[in-house]
């Protein structure tokens, strides 16, 4: 199942590697959507708003771990491309120690800061009770998120994207079944939706860890004698910490926007909760393709193949942009039907929730090419050991989004629509910066650098 991305036609190799990742994360989005659909249909507007705001918060918290795992995966891929077995084992040990320690600190901080979250996100009284009940349970799944993403990053780094898909498929099916059991069968409310998610997360996290340890001797050797060398920690930190910062800045910006959305009340909160799930599902394939592209670039960078990286970038762009245009057309035409999946036809404020959600999708969904290009840029800069550039692009994208959202929404004639327009504007400014830098510095970026050799 392991795939060497330094051989074969560039685009075909990337697509075959990316497909299981895309399917896996679509499954993950399916069970996130299942939570939202069941809560929205059966528990009502306020519960939908609570789960939606909680999802944004959890995305921010787990993005820290995801960034660390993605950065570690880039380091693993380079060592794998170099055929440096000792370096790969040392990198595995260093990244595990670093990420496990930060997972523990993050989990403690989440519980200690629970009551302070309400003021930061400006959660209305009608929503806070349900949101607090959901978060008290969902925070228990942070360690499971670490387990899954760490071992999935290792497997993908050595070219195996199929096994992470299989564990996600089992987790997705389990989560949907448990949602119906806990929310509808046992009447557990929003806490039941969180319980279903956490149980499913541990099933995939523990399962993939046991599989990886059973099937990969180098992984057992690395974790059996946890030799944390300073130079490997510095290398992992160079790849991971800036990627972590990039992911965290991105999701902090989204969290700040969520707080602004919450200030407009439960109707807008509920519309945003549903529309964001549709949004994430729509562009998730190109996000995963960007991650597969990153692994492709890292392996070829480690193997000293700049020509192949150039060809891969051209092929990736030619594949991603038509896909984004097609998805934009579908979301525009189907916005009302998609929103209807999340809203109880007999519930309160249905017309307002539908109207606001459709407006969001008509604005955001038109410009998926912007986010598609940005995912490719994140992928190549991370793989080339330039995660600082990813941070710059994120600051441009999210800084623009947050500044414009607060400025435009304060204008009475614009209101909440200004928040929706700020997002694609931020994407395109970041794209322009990233592309200009890449083409101006391409030869220098693709040249081997000290510290990324054996």
C-alpha positions, 0 to 999 in steps of 0.5 A, a space after each residue: 500500500 505504500 506509494 513512492 511519489 518520486 516515480 511515474 507520471 506526476 499528475 496521475 501519481 498525485 491523483 491516485 495518492 490523493 483519492 483515498 485522502 479525499 474519500 476519507 475526509 469526505 466521510 469525516 465531513 459526512 459524520 460532522 454533517 450528520 451531527 448538524 443535520 440531526 441536531 438541526 432537524 430534531 433539536 431545533 434552532 438553538 441547538 443547531 447554533 450551539 453545535 455550529 459554534 462549538 464546531 468552529 471552536 473545536 476546529 481551532 483547538 484541533 488545528 494546533 495538533 493538525 498543524 504539528 502532524 502535517 509539519 511532521 509528515 512533511 519531515 517524514 516524507 523528505 526522510 523517506 524520499 532520501 531513504 534515510 531510515 535512521 533519520 526517519 526513526 529519529 524524526 518519529 520519536 521527536 515528533 511524538 514526544 513534542 505533539 503528545 506533550 502539547 496535546 496534554 497541555 491543550 486538553 487541560 487548557 480547554 477545560 480550564 477556559 470553558 466558562 471564559 469561552 462564552 464571553 469571547 465568542 459572544 454566545 447568546 443566553 439561549 444558546 450557551 446552555 446547550 453549547 456548554 453541555 456539548 463542549 464538556 463532552 467533545 473536549 474529551 476527544 482531543 487526545 483521540 484527534 492526536 492519535 488519528 492525525 499523528 499515525 495517519 500523517 506517518 502512513 501518508 508520508 510513506 505513501 499509504 493513504 488507503 489505511 487512514 481512509 478505512 479507519 475513517 470509514 468505520 468511524 464515520 459509520 459508527 458516528 452516524 449510528 450512535 448519533 441516532 441512538 443517543 440523540 433520538 433513541 436515548 434522548 441525550 440531546 446535544 450531549 448525545 451528539 458529542 458522545 457519539 463523536 468522541 466514541 467514534 474518534 477513539 475508535 479511529 485513533 486507537 485503531 490506526 495506532 494499533 495497525 501502524 505499530 503492528 505493521 511497521 517495524 521502524 515505527 515500533 523501533 522508534 517508539 519502543 526506544 524513544 530517543 529524542 535528539 535535539 537536532 531532530 526536535 529542532 527539525 520537527 519544530 522548524 517544519 511543525 511549529 510554523 505549520 501549527 501557527 499557520 493552522 492556528 492563525 487561520 482558525 483563530 481568524 475563523 473563530 473571531 468571525 464566529 464571534 461576530 456572527 454570534 452577535 447577530 443572534 440565533 437565526 444568523 448563527 443557525 444559518 452560518 452553522 449549516 452553511 459552513 458545513 456545506 462549504 467545508 464539504 464542497 471544498 474538502 476534496 481540493 484541500 485534501 488534494 493540496 495535502 497530497 500535493 504537499 507529500 508529493 513535493 516533499 518526497 521529490 524534494 528529498 529525492 532532489 527532483 525539482 523538475 518533477 516538482 515543477 511538473 507536479 505544480 502545473 498538473 495540480 493547478 490544472 486538476 484543481 481549478 476545473 474542479 473548483 469551478 464545477 463545485 461552485 456551479 453546483 453549490 450556487 444552483 442547489 443552495 436552497 436544497 442544501 440548506 433545507 437538509 439542516 432546517 426543520 420545516 416546522 421550526 422557528 425562523 425557518 425563512 430567515 435561516 434559509 435566506 441567510 444561509 443561501 446568501 452565504 453560499 451564493 457569495 462564498 460558493 462562487 469563489 472556490 477557485 480562490 481557496 483551491 489555489 491557496 491550499 496548493 500554495 500551503 502545500 508546496 511551501 510546507 513541503 519545501 520547508 518554508 512554512 513561514 510563507 504559509 503563515 504569511 499567506 494565512 495572515 493576509 487571508 485571515 487578516 483581511 477577512 477579519 478586518 473587512 468583516 468587522 468594518 463592513 458589518 458595522 455599516 447598517 446597509 451592509 450588515 452580516 453580508 459584509 462578513 460573507 464578502 470578506 472571505 473570498 476577498 481575503 483568499 484572492 489577496 493571499 493567492 496573488 502574494 503566494 503566486 508572485 513569491 513562488 514564480 519570483 523565487 522558484 529556483 531558489 525555493 527548489 534548491 537543496 538547503 542545509 538542514 534538510 540533508 542527511 
